[in-house]
Amino acid sequence: MTPQSESLRLLEEALKELESPKGSILAAVQKLLRASTLLEKQDIQLWCSIQLGEHQYVLALNKLLSALTAKDYPTSAKAKKAADEVIKELDALHLKHSVHYTNEELNIKATESGGGYISIGFIEERYADLIRTKRGNDGTYYKNDLYGHLNYVRKKTHEFTSALFNQLKFSGTVSNCFDLLKTTVDDRLLDLNPVLAEQLMLTFKGVSSAKNEEWSQALTTCRRLLEGLADQLYPASTDSTKGRGLSQAQYVNRLWAFMDNTIESDSNKELAKSHVDFLGAWLEKTNKITNKGVHAEVEQLEAVKAIFHTYLVVADLLDYLTTSPTTKSKTDINTASIDEIEALLNVSRATAKAIIKARVQNGKLDKALLLKVPGVGPKTLEKAMEAFLL
């Protein structure tokens, strides 16, 4: 399990705790702490540690409260200097006013009757005791003040958790998405051919370098990688397929032939083969630059784009390698998305919408009902039978 997927699981569990009437704020903060640690979100990690009563942070923050609530603050230069010294101490602990000791946070933590900087778990227990014994206070802690403290921590924990969850689940970043692709391809290629996997990983390392010659070498390695993959998937021969030679040097043709034999869906087949043709032509073009020996002409962005495309092509090829035409699962047309319908049936957006509407109106589509949809004819029905469960 990757740090991202484990963090997503923890954040989902934390949100359930926070959104359940019987959920534990302590459990939610602990899960948020673990997720923020995995994701290296130091600000959130420190905030959680404060709510859990970690001594070094609590000690410094209580000193700040004492300094700020002194009778002669801020009029006295001595009192102001004392507060400034504590703030320097907080800076050394990487605590920030905008996150860890905002005015709202300080106000909540300032009252002893509300729990102060004691662990949120202890505050939950004290509040539960007062509810159970039907008391307003126990002489130290007051039910209303504890409730205000709990409500604040619940709200802030929910804010942090939701933001991280949405970042991972919906928005993501290019780097995170590529990391997922890279990790998956590297692992699967290691199972197939460790030498090729090492070549691909070294290629990625090369484009991350600051040296021009390594960018050039990365492009050359990309081409050799695809040749090696072609050797693995469709060895060279003197035969030809659909007018394309299959010699050792014609690695793009051999990858193309592999997909022609392996991919069941014509639409998927043409898309995948176009991608390989494109990458092959691109590498041939860039290799002409590298063969000149003028490494300065190869830009890092050009090399990075080639690596991205290589990973995408290899991911597709490995998918087809592990998918047998006889066992290949198809999406049910009654659960397919509008994008899948539009792409796989090669129909207009309007027709795809009409298919969705017919599906909703009838509860379920079959061949006869699909044929009645405006824009769907025998050819489209044939594609639907090939691409979907129908």
GIBELGI-V579900 format. One record per pair of residues at least 12 apart in sequence whose C-alpha atoms are under 6 Angstrom apart, sorted by the first residue. I is the first residue (numbers start at 1). J is the second residue. D is the distance in whole Angstrom. If there is no record, write none. Layout:
i=I j=J d=D
i=I j=J d=D
This chain:
i=3 j=38 d=6
i=7 j=35 d=5
i=10 j=31 d=6
i=14 j=28 d=4
i=14 j=31 d=6
i=26 j=120 d=6
i=26 j=121 d=5
i=33 j=45 d=5
i=33 j=48 d=6
i=47 j=100 d=6
i=51 j=119 d=6
i=51 j=120 d=6
i=52 j=119 d=4
i=52 j=120 d=6
i=53 j=118 d=5
i=53 j=119 d=4
i=64 j=86 d=6
i=67 j=83 d=5
i=108 j=149 d=6
i=113 j=140 d=6
i=113 j=141 d=4
i=113 j=142 d=5
i=114 j=145 d=4
i=114 j=146 d=4
i=127 j=143 d=6
i=185 j=315 d=6
i=203 j=218 d=5
i=206 j=218 d=6
i=207 j=304 d=6
i=212 j=295 d=6
i=213 j=295 d=6
i=215 j=303 d=6
i=216 j=290 d=6
i=227 j=251 d=5
i=230 j=251 d=6
i=230 j=254 d=6
i=230 j=255 d=5
i=234 j=254 d=6
i=234 j=258 d=6
i=236 j=248 d=5
i=256 j=273 d=6
i=264 j=325 d=6
i=330 j=388 d=5
i=330 j=389 d=6
i=331 j=388 d=5
i=331 j=389 d=6
i=332 j=388 d=5
i=332 j=389 d=4
i=333 j=388 d=5
i=333 j=389 d=6
i=338 j=352 d=6
i=345 j=383 d=6
i=351 j=375 d=6
i=366 j=390 d=6
